C-alpha cells in the first residue's frame, strides 16, 4: 500500500541532495562548485490510526500529522 494521507493526500515527493565543495566567495575563496547530485525522497510524516467512519464502523488508515493536529478526523 502506498504511503499517502487519506485526508490531505500528502505523498512522497522527489528531490535532490546537492554536494558542494570549496570555500565560498564571501569567506575569501573562489566559490563553491557542485560535485554530485543524488536523487532522494521527501517522505511525509504519516501515522497509522484507527478512524471512526460515518456509518459507525472503524478503519485503520494512514494519516499525516498535519491532519491529526488540525482535527480533520474523528479518532476511534
N, C-alpha and C positions, 0 to 999 in steps of 0.2 A: 504494500500500500504506500502511496506517495505521501510525503510529509507536507501536507497542505492544511492550513487552518480552515475548519468548517465554517467559520463565521466571517473572517476578514479576507480569506483567500490568499493569505501570505504563503509564499513558497520559496524554495532556494533560488537565488539568483547568481549568475556567474560574474566573476570579476578577475582582476589580475593582482599578482604580487610583483611589484617592480623593484628590482635590486639596483641601487645606485652606488657608485664608488667615486671617491675623490673628495677634495676639500672644496667647500663652497666658495664662491667669489667673495661673498660677504666676509668670510674668515681669512681672506688673503690668498686663496687658491685660484686655480684656473677654471673651476666649475665642476659640477658633478656630471657623471656620464652613466647612462643606463647600461648595465652589464647583462641582465637577463630579465625576461618576463615569463612568469609561470601562471597558468590558469588556476583559479581556485573557486570555491563556492562560499557564498554567504548564506548560512542556514538560519531560518527563523527560530526563535525560542518557543518551541511547541511543547505542550504538556498533554498527556492523555488523561482526560477527566470524564466522569460519568455525568451525563446531562439529562435533565428531565424533558421529555418530549411533550408536545401539546396534547397528545391522546392519552397521557398518563403514564406511559412507559418510560424506561430509561435506556440509555445507549452510551457506549464509550466512544468518544470522538477526540481527534487531535485539535487542540485549541491554542492559539497564540496567547502569550501572557498579556499582551496589549488588550485582547478581548476579555480576558479574565478581570483585569484591573478596571475596565470600563463597564463591568457588569452587563455585558451583552447577552449573557446566557443564565439559565437557572440551573445551578448545580444540584445534583440528586443527593 
